[in-house]
């Protein structure tokens, strides 16, 4: 029997369309072990070869000895993404400290890039602990990602969307995460996995029927905020982001 492929996925609302088809493909499920965790943990697992492919933060790519982007789908944004933001009680010009979400790799680095190159603002960065959102007050802002960012939108008076700001600065869309393997994988698996990813993106009514989430309009989130297709323009945005990472 062939060895099962270890697949690491992010356990956020934004991945549900991508995983919907995977979870409903019995033949594919026979071939994989699916593990879910937060982005930074999935990235760590891929770097340690504890999984074979993961929906990982793209900021990890320079750390990988070998990397293969597998599918036509990603977690990206053409404009405001809603769930990756700097939150604060003060305008950003008054911020002195920024807490960094421990669950994030790409987003915290994007925040650093934008603070330096767009806002041209020097701040002190602090690694956030599990309850770091309670410390977002006064002149201390915080980078919050994922489902907790959608919640934080109802708490913080100032919200700075990082994908929207990136678009203003570069004119390009942004990729937060993609399906990346640390080794060459079977072409038939890749094709089946790609098809399964696309199923949920094409059948959002079915995806939404299984979710109750009153905090934010998920139809808007999946159709206007998140952009799932991995386009050439997103790849250009990724290249520019990785080049700017060397200067933060």
C-alpha positions in Angstrom: 0.0 0.0 0.0 1.3 3.5 -0.9 2.3 5.7 2.0 -0.4 8.2 2.9 0.4 11.8 2.2 0.5 14.0 5.3 -1.4 17.2 4.6 -1.4 20.2 7.0 -4.2 22.7 6.8 -5.1 25.9 8.6 -8.1 25.7 11.0 -9.6 29.1 10.0 -12.9 30.0 8.4 -11.0 31.2 5.3 -9.8 27.6 4.5 -13.3 26.0 4.6 -14.0 26.4 0.9 -10.7 24.8 0.0 -11.2 22.0 2.4 -14.8 21.4 1.6 -14.1 19.4 -1.6 -11.2 17.5 0.1 -13.4 16.4 3.0 -16.1 15.2 0.5 -13.8 13.3 -1.7 -13.7 9.7 -0.3 -11.0 8.5 -2.7 -8.7 11.5 -1.8 -9.3 11.0 1.9 -8.0 7.4 1.6 -4.7 8.8 0.4 -4.0 11.5 3.0 -3.7 12.2 6.7 -5.2 15.6 7.3 -3.9 17.7 10.2 -5.3 21.1 11.2 -3.6 23.9 13.2 -2.8 27.6 13.0 -0.5 28.9 10.2 2.8 29.2 12.1 2.4 25.7 13.5 1.7 24.2 10.0 4.7 26.0 8.6 6.9 24.6 11.5 5.6 21.1 10.7 6.5 21.4 7.0 10.0 22.7 7.8 10.6 19.7 10.2 9.2 17.3 7.6 6.4 16.3 9.9 4.0 16.8 7.0 4.5 16.5 3.2 2.4 19.5 2.1 0.8 22.3 4.0 -1.3 25.4 3.4 1.5 27.5 4.8 2.4 31.2 5.1 4.4 32.2 2.1 6.9 34.1 4.3 8.3 30.6 5.1 9.4 30.0 1.5 12.9 31.4 1.9 13.6 29.0 4.8 12.8 25.9 2.7 15.5 23.8 1.1 13.0 22.5 -1.4 9.5 23.9 -2.2 6.7 23.2 -4.7 3.5 25.3 -5.0 1.0 22.6 -5.8 -2.4 24.0 -6.7 -4.2 26.7 -8.6 -5.6 28.0 -5.3 -4.4 30.0 -2.3 -5.5 32.3 0.5 -5.1 35.7 -1.2 -6.7 39.0 -1.6 -7.2 41.5 -4.4 -8.1 44.3 -2.0 -9.2 44.4 1.6 -9.0 40.9 3.2 -10.9 41.8 6.4 -9.1 39.2 8.6 -5.5 40.4 8.6 -5.3 43.8 10.2 -3.4 46.1 12.5 -5.9 47.1 15.3 -5.5 50.0 17.7 -7.2 52.6 19.9 -5.2 55.3 18.3 -4.4 56.5 14.7 -1.4 54.7 13.4 0.7 57.9 13.5 0.4 57.7 17.3 1.3 54.0 17.7 4.6 53.3 19.5 4.4 49.5 20.0 2.9 46.7 17.9 2.0 43.2 19.2 2.6 40.4 16.8 0.1 37.6 16.5 1.8 34.3 17.5 -0.3 32.4 15.0 1.1 34.2 12.1 4.2 34.2 9.9 3.3 36.1 6.7 1.0 38.7 8.2 3.4 39.9 10.9 6.1 40.3 8.2 3.7 42.1 6.0 2.9 44.5 8.8 6.7 45.1 9.2 7.1 45.8 5.5 4.1 48.2 5.4 5.1 50.0 8.6 8.6 50.7 7.1 7.8 51.3 3.4 4.2 52.6 3.4 3.6 54.3 6.8 7.3 55.0 7.3 6.8 54.4 10.9 9.3 53.1 13.5 7.7 51.1 16.3 8.7 48.5 18.9 7.5 45.0 18.0 6.4 42.7 20.7 5.7 39.0 20.3 2.1 38.4 21.4 1.1 35.6 23.8 -2.1 33.7 23.8 -4.1 36.6 25.3 -2.3 39.4 23.6 -5.5 41.0 22.2 -6.3 42.3 25.7 -3.1 44.4 25.5 -4.2 46.3 22.4 -4.8 49.7 24.1 -3.4 53.1 24.4 -0.4 53.5 22.0 0.0 49.7 21.6 -1.5 48.2 18.4 -1.7 44.6 17.4 -1.5 42.5 14.3 -4.4 40.0 14.5 -5.2 37.4 11.9 -7.9 34.9 11.0 -11.2 34.4 12.8 -10.0 36.4 15.8 -9.5 39.4 13.5 -13.1 39.3 12.3 -14.0 39.4 16.0 -11.6 42.3 16.7 -13.2 44.4 14.0 -16.1 44.9 16.5 -13.7 45.9 19.3 -11.0 48.2 18.0 -11.9 51.7 16.8 -9.0 51.8 14.3 -8.6 49.0 11.7 -5.8 49.0 9.2 -6.3 46.2 6.6 -2.9 44.9 5.5 -3.9 43.4 2.1 -5.8 46.7 1.2 -2.7 48.7 2.2 -0.4 46.4 0.3 -2.6 47.0 -2.8 -2.4 50.8 -2.3 1.4 50.6 -2.0 2.2 48.2 -4.8 -0.9 48.0 -7.0 -0.7 44.2 -6.7 -2.8 41.5 -4.9 -1.3 39.5 -2.0 -0.9 35.9 -1.2 -1.0 35.0 2.5 -0.7 31.2 2.1 -0.5 28.5 -0.5 -0.4 24.8 -0.7 3.3 24.1 -0.6 5.1 20.7 -0.6 8.7 20.1 0.7 9.3 17.3 -1.8 8.1 16.2 -5.2 4.7 14.5 -5.0 2.8 12.2 -7.3 1.2 14.0 -10.3 -2.1 12.1 -10.0 -2.4 13.1 -6.3 -1.7 16.8 -7.2 -4.4 16.8 -9.9 -6.9 15.2 -7.6 -6.0 17.6 -4.7 -6.3 20.6 -7.0 -9.7 19.5 -8.3 -10.9 19.0 -4.7 -9.8 22.5 -3.7 -11.6 24.0 -6.6 -14.9 22.2 -5.8 -15.6 24.2 -2.6 -14.6 27.5 -4.3 -17.1 26.8 -7.0 -19.8 25.6 -4.6 -19.9 28.3 -1.9 -23.6 27.9 -1.3 -22.9 24.4 -0.1 -20.0 25.5 2.0 -22.0 28.3 3.7 -24.9 26.0 4.4 -22.7 24.2 7.0 -21.5 27.3 8.8 -23.3 29.6 11.3 -21.2 32.7 12.0 -23.1 35.9 13.0 -19.9 37.9 13.5 -19.2 38.7 9.9 -20.9 38.1 6.5 -19.1 35.0 5.2 -20.6 35.3 1.8 -18.9 38.7 1.5 -15.8 37.2 3.1 -15.5 34.4 0.6 -16.4 36.4 -2.5 -15.2 39.9 -1.9 -12.4 39.7 0.7 -10.6 36.3 0.1 -9.5 35.7 -3.4 -8.7 32.0 -3.9 -7.3 31.7 -7.4 -3.5 31.8 -7.6 -3.1 34.2 -10.5 0.0 35.5 -12.2 -0.6 38.9 -10.6 -0.6 37.2 -7.2 2.7 35.6 -8.0 4.1 39.0 -8.9 2.9 40.3 -5.6 4.5 37.3 -3.8 7.9 38.0 -5.6 7.8 41.7 -4.5 6.9 40.8 -0.9 9.7 38.2 -0.6 12.2 40.8 -2.0 11.0 43.4 0.6 11.4 40.9 3.4 15.2 41.3 3.2 14.8 44.9 4.2 12.8 44.6 7.5 
